[in-house]
Amino acid sequence: MIKYIHIRPGVTYDSAAKKLVGDPLPKGGTTIAFTYNPATGEIDITVAQCHPRDSYSRARGRQIAGGRLQKGHMDMYCIYDDTKGVVEQVVEQVGDYLDCLRRYFESVKAA
């Protein structure tokens, strides 16, 4: 079963409070699709990034990221660590990837 996480610019995760904080911006965003196989411990992950100049659509993000995952096009994967939750591991794994994309889009925006 594919699960999804939607991340909007202007919103961050407060790990101490374990909740999202901030006001989402209307443009840009990220949809993460992932599956967890308890038999093998593998977490397969794909990411769909909306350009910062485009309006974000959760439905379109699910369609793109979920379609990639169903076709076997994974952006990354990790092995489940039972000291953390699956979603926490997915967010950590995707964090560096999103930072790289954010820096790229900021450079495009500045140009």
N, C-alpha and C positions, 0 to 999 in steps of 0.2 A: 504494500500500500504506500503510495506516494504522499508525503507530508510536505507542507509549505510553510515558509517564513517570509513575511513581507517586511522590508525595511525602507523607511522613508527618510529623506534628508531632513535635518532639523530635529530628529528624534534619536535619542541615545538610550542605551540600556544601563540602568543604575544597578550594578551587581549587588551592592549592599542592600538596597531596598527590593531587589528582584522585580523591577518593573521598568517600563518604558517611560521616559520623561522628555518633555519638549513639545513643540508644536510642529506637525508635519508640514513641509512645503508642498505646494501643488505640483511642482515639476520634479522630474527625476524620481528614482527609486530602484529598489532591487528586490527580486523574488528569488528565493532559494527553494529548490525542490530536493528532497532527499528520501532515501529508503534505508531501512535498517534491517539486516538479516541476522536474527539472533543465533542461528545455527553456525554461521561463519564469523560473526562479530563485525562484518563489514558495514560501513556507512558510505553509501554512494551519494555524491552531491553534484548538482548542476546549479548554475547561476544565470539569471536573465537580468541584465542591467538596462534600465531605461535612461536614455540620454537626458542630461539636466535641462535641456530646452524643451523636452516633450512632456506632455501630461502623463502622469503615471496611471496605469490601469492594472489593478490586481488580477483581473480575469485574463488579460493578455499576458501578463507575467507568468501566470500559472500555465497557460497554454504553451508558451515558449519553453520555460524551464522543465515542465512536466514532459513535454514532447521530446526534448533532448534526452532526458533520463530514460524514457521508454525505449528510445532508439539505441541506448547504450553509450551515448556521448557524455561521459562524465568529465566535469572540470577537475574534480579531485575526489579522493576517498580517504577514509581513515578507519582504523580498527577501534572498536568500542572499548572504552576504558570504564570499568564498572565503578570507579570512584566518582564519576561525573554522569550527569544525565545525557541522553542522546542529543537533545536540542542544544544544550550547553556546548557539547563537543562540536556540533555542526557550526555554531556561531563562532567558536574559537578558530576552527579550521578555515572558515570563510573570511575571518577578520583581516588577515594579511592581504588576501586577494582583493577585498573591497578597498583597503587603503591604497593599494596600487591603482585601482580603477579611479578612485577619488582624485588622486594626484594627477592622473592623466586627464580627467575631465576638467579639473581646475586649470590645467595648462591650456586646454582647448578653449575654455571660457575666456581666459586672459588674452588669447591671441586674436 
